[in-house]
Amino acid sequence: MTKLITIYRCQQCGFDNPKWAGQCGQCKAWNSLVEEIKEVGGKRHEARKRASGGRVVKIAELNIRKEQGQRLATGMHEFDRVLGGGIVTGSVILVAGEPGIGKSTLLTQLSMNVGVPVLYVCGEESPDQVALRVKRLGQAKNLGLLSETDVDLIVETARREKPGLMVVDSVQTLTSDDLMGMAGSVGQVRECASRLMRLAKDEGISVFLVGHVTKEGTVAGPKVLEHMVDVVVELTGERIGRFRILRTLKNRFGATDEVGVFAMEDTGLVEVTNPSGAFLEESQAGMPGSAVVVLLEGTRPVLVEVQALAVKSFLPVPRRVAQGIPLAKVQLLAAIVEKHCRLPLSNYDLFVSVAGGVKIGEPGADLGIAMAIASSYLNRALPLKAAMIGEVGLLGEIRRVREQARRIKEAKKLGYAQILSSETAARLPAAVKLWLK
C-alpha cells in the first residue's frame, strides 16, 4: 500500500534525514535540509510502476485547440507588452516586488479588466479588504473572492469553479497539510507552487502568483520557484515616488527585454504611453548640474534627467551619495572626471540622483552622469534641448552603446536637436570642452 511521508533532504548532496537538523550529516552543510514529500510503496507498487512506464506522445497525435494558441488580453497595453502580447492559457506567472509597490493593485485591476471569470485567492487580506480596493478602482463583474490558505482546498475549488484566471496573493501564505513546515518555508512554497502549476496545466487555468522579495531585492523563496513558473515579472520603483516599472525577468512565451511603465494615481496604476514626456515634465534643463540621458528600457528608448550637486567638503573623506544610480558607478565616474578633466573633485561632496524615481543600471547613461557632475562643479549649464548617450571608459574615452542610432532618433523626435555621443566627441575632456567651456 502506497503512503506519503515527509523527509528532510539536503539541497547540497541529496542526503535524506527523518527530521530536521541544522547541519547535514553527510556533507556537513549548514541549513541545507528542506522538508519534502516522499511516496513510499510496497514491492507490488514498485513493480507496477516499472512495468507500466510512461507513454510517449508524438506531435502528430496532439490535437492542439485553436484557443490554446491565443493570448488573453489583460486590458492594459503596458502589461500585455511585458507578457509578450497577453496571457497564455494555462501559464503560471510570478509577480514579484517590494512591499507596498503596487502588486495587489496591479493584479486587482487586471482581474477587473480581463474578459474571463477570475478567482482571487485572498491569502494576506480578507475579502472585505479586497472589496474596498475593488470599489476604489471601479467595478468588477466576473471577480470571485476566496479566503483560503490551504493549497489543496484552493485547487479543488478551482477545479469546481473552472475560472479562466486565478490570482494567488500571495504564494508565501499557502500551506499544505502534507508538510509540517510553516507558511513561507522553502518546502511549503515549493510544494504549493508545484500543485498550482499542475492545476494550471491540467485545467488550462492561467495562474498569477504574488511573490515577496528579500531585503536584497531578489525574489523570496527557493530559486526553483522561478524555474518552475513560466513567466517572472518584477514591479519596481520608489514607494514614495509616482512611477512604477514592470520588468520581465523570465518569459517562456516572449522576449525578456520588454518593460511597462505605470504611474500610481488615486484610481490605481495608470499606463504611461510616453515615458520620456512623463519623466521630463519637471525637468530643470538649463541649470548647472542637469543632464538629459537616453536610456534603453527593454526595446524602448526613454529620456530621463540626471541631476548632480558638487559642493565644497569640510569632511576628511568627502561624501558620495547616489539615488537611482549604483554608488559604485558614481564613484567610478567621479574618479574619471577628476583624472582626465583635471577637476579636483576629491575635495567636494557629490550628490547624484535620477529625477522621477527611475533606476539606472546600463552603461549608456555614463556620459550624462559625468557631464552632470562636471556641469555642477564648473557651475555652467549644458545647452538646452541637448541629450547625452554613451559609455565612458577608464581612460576617458566615449564608447558606442547598444541601439545608439535608435536612441538618437528618439531624442530628436522629442525635440532634442543636440546629441552628445561618441560620434560628437571621442573623449570625455573633449566633450566637457565642447559644451561646458
C-alpha positions in Angstrom: 0.0 0.0 0.0 1.3 3.4 -1.0 1.6 6.2 1.6 3.2 9.6 1.8 5.8 10.6 4.4 7.8 13.8 4.9 11.6 13.8 4.9 14.2 16.5 5.2 16.5 16.4 2.1 19.8 18.2 1.8 19.8 20.6 -1.1 23.6 20.2 -1.5 24.1 16.4 -1.6 20.6 14.9 -1.6 21.0 13.1 1.8 17.7 12.2 3.4 17.1 12.7 7.1 13.9 11.7 9.0 13.9 15.0 11.0 15.3 18.5 10.6 18.8 19.3 11.7 20.9 22.4 11.4 23.7 20.6 9.7 23.6 17.8 7.1 25.1 14.6 8.5 26.8 13.7 5.2 28.2 16.8 3.5 28.2 19.0 6.7 26.4 21.9 5.0 24.6 24.2 7.3 20.8 25.0 7.0 20.5 22.9 3.8 17.8 20.4 4.9 14.4 21.2 3.4 11.2 19.4 4.0 9.8 17.3 1.1 7.1 14.7 0.5 8.2 11.2 -0.3 6.0 8.5 -1.7 6.5 5.0 -0.1 5.0 1.9 -1.7 5.3 -1.9 -1.4 7.1 -4.2 -3.9 3.9 -4.7 -5.9 3.5 -1.0 -6.4 7.1 -0.5 -7.4 6.9 -3.4 -9.9 3.7 -1.9 -11.4 5.5 1.4 -11.9 8.4 -0.3 -13.7 6.1 -2.3 -15.9 3.8 0.5 -17.0 6.5 3.1 -17.5 5.5 6.3 -19.3 3.6 6.8 -22.6 5.4 8.7 -25.3 3.2 11.1 -27.3 4.2 12.2 -30.8 3.5 15.6 -32.1 1.2 14.3 -34.8 -1.1 12.8 -32.1 -1.6 16.1 -30.3 -4.9 17.8 -31.1 -4.0 21.4 -30.2 -7.1 23.5 -29.9 -7.2 26.9 -31.7 -7.9 28.8 -28.5 -4.8 27.4 -26.8 -2.6 29.3 -29.2 -4.4 32.6 -28.5 -3.5 35.1 -25.8 -5.8 36.7 -23.3 -5.6 40.4 -23.2 -5.2 41.9 -19.8 -6.9 45.2 -20.6 -3.6 47.1 -20.1 -1.4 47.6 -23.1 1.7 48.0 -21.0 1.1 44.7 -19.2 0.4 42.9 -22.5 3.7 44.3 -23.8 5.7 42.8 -20.9 4.0 39.4 -21.2 4.7 39.3 -24.9 1.2 40.0 -26.2 -1.1 38.8 -23.4 -1.7 35.9 -21.1 -1.0 32.4 -22.5 -3.7 29.9 -21.5 -2.5 27.6 -18.7 0.6 29.6 -17.9 1.9 30.3 -14.4 3.1 33.9 -13.9 5.0 35.1 -10.8 4.7 38.8 -10.0 7.4 40.0 -7.5 8.1 43.3 -5.9 8.8 45.2 -2.7 6.0 45.6 0.0 3.7 48.5 -0.9 4.9 48.8 -4.5 1.5 48.0 -6.0 1.5 44.3 -6.8 -2.0 43.7 -5.4 -3.3 46.9 -7.0 -2.0 45.8 -10.4 -3.5 42.3 -10.3 -6.8 43.6 -9.0 -7.0 45.9 -12.0 -6.1 43.0 -14.2 -8.8 40.9 -12.6 -11.4 43.7 -13.2 -10.4 44.3 -16.9 -9.9 40.8 -18.2 -12.8 39.3 -20.0 -13.0 35.9 -18.3 -14.2 34.8 -14.8 -11.5 35.3 -12.2 -10.9 33.6 -8.9 -8.9 35.9 -6.5 -7.4 33.9 -3.6 -7.1 36.2 -0.5 -4.2 34.9 1.5 -2.9 38.1 3.0 -6.1 40.1 3.1 -9.7 39.5 4.0 -12.4 39.6 1.2 -13.7 42.8 2.8 -10.3 44.5 2.3 -10.1 43.4 -1.3 -13.6 44.6 -1.9 -12.6 48.0 -0.6 -9.8 48.1 -3.1 -12.1 47.0 -5.9 -14.6 49.7 -5.0 -11.8 52.3 -5.2 -10.6 51.1 -8.6 -14.0 50.6 -10.3 -16.5 47.8 -10.8 -15.8 44.1 -11.1 -18.3 41.8 -12.8 -16.5 38.4 -13.1 -14.4 38.5 -9.9 -14.9 35.9 -7.2 -13.0 36.1 -3.8 -11.7 33.0 -1.9 -10.3 33.5 1.6 -8.2 30.3 2.0 -4.6 29.4 2.5 -4.8 25.6 2.2 -3.5 24.8 -1.3 -5.5 21.6 -1.6 -8.8 23.4 -0.9 -7.8 26.1 -3.4 -7.0 23.5 -6.1 -10.3 21.7 -5.5 -12.3 25.0 -5.6 -10.6 26.0 -8.8 -11.4 22.6 -10.4 -15.0 23.0 -9.4 -15.5 26.7 -10.4 -13.3 26.5 -13.5 -12.3 30.2 -13.7 -10.4 31.4 -16.7 -7.8 33.2 -14.5 -6.7 32.7 -10.9 -4.7 35.2 -8.7 -3.0 33.9 -5.6 -2.0 36.7 -3.2 0.5 35.5 -2.1 2.2 32.2 -2.6 4.2 32.7 0.7 0.9 32.4 2.7 -0.1 29.0 1.3 0.4 25.7 3.2 -0.1 22.0 2.6 -1.2 19.6 5.3 1.3 17.0 3.9 4.2 19.1 5.2 5.0 20.1 8.7 6.8 23.4 7.9 5.2 26.8 8.5 3.9 29.0 5.7 6.6 30.7 3.7 9.2 28.0 4.3 11.2 26.6 1.4 9.4 23.3 1.4 5.9 24.8 1.6 6.5 27.4 -1.1 7.9 24.8 -3.5 5.2 22.2 -2.9 2.3 24.7 -3.1 3.7 26.2 -6.3 4.1 22.7 -7.8 0.4 21.8 -7.1 -0.8 25.1 -8.5 1.4 24.6 -11.6 -0.2 21.2 -12.1 -3.6 22.7 -11.8 -2.8 25.3 -14.5 -1.5 22.7 -16.9 -4.3 20.1 -16.3 -7.3 22.6 -16.4 -5.9 25.3 -18.7 -6.3 28.0 -15.9 -3.8 30.8 -16.1 -2.4 31.5 -12.6 -0.8 34.6 -11.2 1.3 34.2 -8.1 2.2 37.2 -6.0 5.7 36.7 -4.6 7.7 38.6 -1.9 11.2 39.8 -2.3 14.1 39.7 0.2 15.8 42.8 1.6 18.5 42.4 -1.1 15.8 42.8 -3.7 15.7 39.2 -5.0 12.6 37.0 -5.3 12.0 35.4 -1.9 11.8 31.6 -1.6 13.7 28.8 -3.3 15.3 29.5 -6.7 13.4 26.5 -8.0 10.2 28.6 -7.7 11.5 30.9 -10.6 12.5 27.8 -12.6 9.0 26.2 -12.2 6.9 29.1 -13.3 6.5 30.2 -17.0 6.9 33.9 -16.5 8.6 36.1 -13.8 7.9 39.8 -13.8 9.0 42.4 -11.3 7.4 45.6 -10.3 10.0 48.2 -9.3 10.1 51.9 -8.3 10.3 54.2 -5.3 7.3 53.6 -3.0 7.2 57.4 -2.3 7.6 58.1 -6.0 4.9 58.2 -8.7 6.2 55.9 -11.4 6.4 52.1 -11.4 8.3 49.9 -14.0 7.2 46.4 -14.8 10.2 44.3 -16.0 10.4 40.7 -17.4 12.9 38.5 -15.7 11.9 35.3 -17.4 9.4 34.6 -20.2 8.9 31.2 -21.9 6.4 32.8 -24.4 8.2 36.0 -25.4 11.1 38.4 -25.1 12.7 39.2 -21.7 13.7 42.7 -22.6 10.3 44.5 -22.5 9.2 46.9 -19.8 5.9 48.6 -19.0 5.7 52.0 -17.3 2.8 52.9 -14.9 2.0 55.9 -12.7 0.4 55.4 -9.3 -2.7 57.6 -9.0 -5.7 57.6 -6.7 -7.6 55.4 -9.2 -4.8 52.8 -9.3 -2.0 52.2 -11.7 -2.3 54.3 -14.9 -0.4 53.3 -18.1 2.2 55.8 -19.2 2.3 55.7 -23.0 5.0 58.4 -23.3 7.5 57.7 -20.5 10.0 60.3 -21.7 7.5 63.1 -21.5 6.4 62.0 -18.1 9.9 61.7 -16.7 10.9 65.1 -18.1 7.8 67.1 -17.3 9.5 68.8 -14.4 13.0 68.9 -15.9 15.4 71.6 -14.7 17.2 71.9 -18.1 19.3 75.0 -18.3 20.5 74.8 -14.7 24.0 73.7 -13.8 24.2 70.0 -12.8 21.2 68.9 -15.0 21.7 66.5 -17.9 19.3 64.6 -20.1 20.3 61.0 -20.9 18.7 58.5 -23.3 18.3 55.0 -21.7 17.1 51.8 -23.3 14.5 50.2 -21.1 13.9 46.9 -22.9 13.4 47.8 -26.5 12.1 51.3 -25.7 14.3 54.4 -25.6 13.5 56.6 -22.7 14.8 60.1 -21.8 15.3 60.9 -18.1 17.0 63.7 -16.3 20.2 63.2 -14.2 20.9 65.8 -11.5 24.3 66.3 -9.8 25.4 68.6 -7.0 29.1 69.3 -6.2 29.7 71.3 -3.0 32.9 72.0 -1.1 33.5 69.4 1.5 34.6 70.0 5.1 35.0 66.3 5.9 38.2 64.3 6.0 36.6 61.9 3.4 34.2 63.7 1.0 30.8 62.1 0.7 29.4 60.3 -2.4 25.6 60.0 -2.3 23.6 58.4 -5.2 19.9 57.9 -5.6 18.6 55.7 -8.5 22.2 55.1 -9.6 24.6 52.5 -8.2 27.0 54.2 -5.8 30.0 52.4 -7.3 29.2 53.9 -10.7 29.1 57.4 -9.3 32.4 56.9 -7.5 34.0 55.5 -10.7 32.8 58.3 -13.0 33.9 60.9 -10.4 37.4 59.5 -10.5 37.4 59.5 -14.3 36.2 63.2 -14.4 38.9 64.2 -11.8 41.7 62.3 -13.6 41.1 63.2 -17.3 39.2 66.5 -17.0 41.5 67.9 -14.3 38.7 68.8 -11.9 39.7 68.5 -8.2 36.6 66.6 -7.1 38.4 64.9 -4.2 37.7 68.0 -2.1 34.0 68.1 -3.0 30.9 66.2 -1.8 29.0 64.7 -4.7 25.2 64.1 -4.7 23.8 62.4 -7.9 20.2 61.4 -8.4 17.7 60.5 -11.2 14.6 62.5 -11.4 11.2 60.7 -11.4 12.3 57.7 -9.3 13.9 55.8 -12.2 16.8 53.4 -11.6 19.7 53.5 -13.9 21.9 50.5 -14.4 23.0 50.4 -18.0 26.3 52.0 -19.3 24.5 54.2 -21.8 24.0 56.8 -19.0 27.7 57.1 -18.1 28.3 60.2 -20.3 25.3 62.0 -18.9 26.2 61.4 -15.3 29.8 62.5 -15.9 28.7 65.7 -17.7 26.2 66.5 -14.9 29.0 66.2 -12.3 31.3 68.4 -14.4 28.5 70.9 -15.0 27.7 71.3 -11.3 31.4 71.7 -10.4 32.0 74.3 -13.1 28.6 75.9 -12.4 27.9 76.0 -16.1 24.7 74.7 -17.6 24.6 72.3 -20.5 22.8 73.5 -23.7 19.0 73.4 -23.8 17.4 70.6 -25.7 20.7 68.6 -25.5 20.8 64.8 -24.8 23.7 62.6 -23.9 24.3 59.0 -25.0 27.5 57.0 -24.3 29.6 54.8 -22.1 32.7 56.3 -20.5 35.8 54.1 -20.2 38.5 54.3 -17.5 40.8 56.1 -19.9 38.2 58.8 -20.6 37.1 57.5 -24.0 33.5 57.7 -25.0 32.2 54.4 -26.4 29.2 53.5 -28.5 26.2 51.8 -26.8 23.6 49.3 -27.9 20.9 50.7 -30.2 22.7 54.1 -30.4 21.1 55.2 -33.6 17.6 54.3 -32.3 18.3 56.4 -29.2 19.4 59.4 -31.2 16.3 59.1 -33.4 14.0 59.0 -30.3 15.8 62.1 -28.8 15.4 64.1 -32.0 11.8 63.1 -32.2 11.2 64.7 -28.8 12.9 67.9 -29.9 16.5 67.3 -28.6 18.4 68.5 -31.6 21.9 68.5 -30.0 23.2 65.0 -29.2 26.5 64.4 -27.4 27.8 60.9 -28.1 30.8 59.0 -29.4 30.0 60.5 -32.8 30.4 64.0 -31.4 33.4 63.6 -29.1 35.9 60.8 -28.8 36.9 61.5 -25.3 35.3 63.0 -22.1 37.7 66.0 -21.9 36.7 67.0 -25.4 33.0 66.7 -24.5 33.5 68.9 -21.5 35.5 71.5 -23.5 32.8 71.4 -26.3 29.8 72.0 -24.1 31.0 73.5 -20.8 33.9 75.7 -21.5 
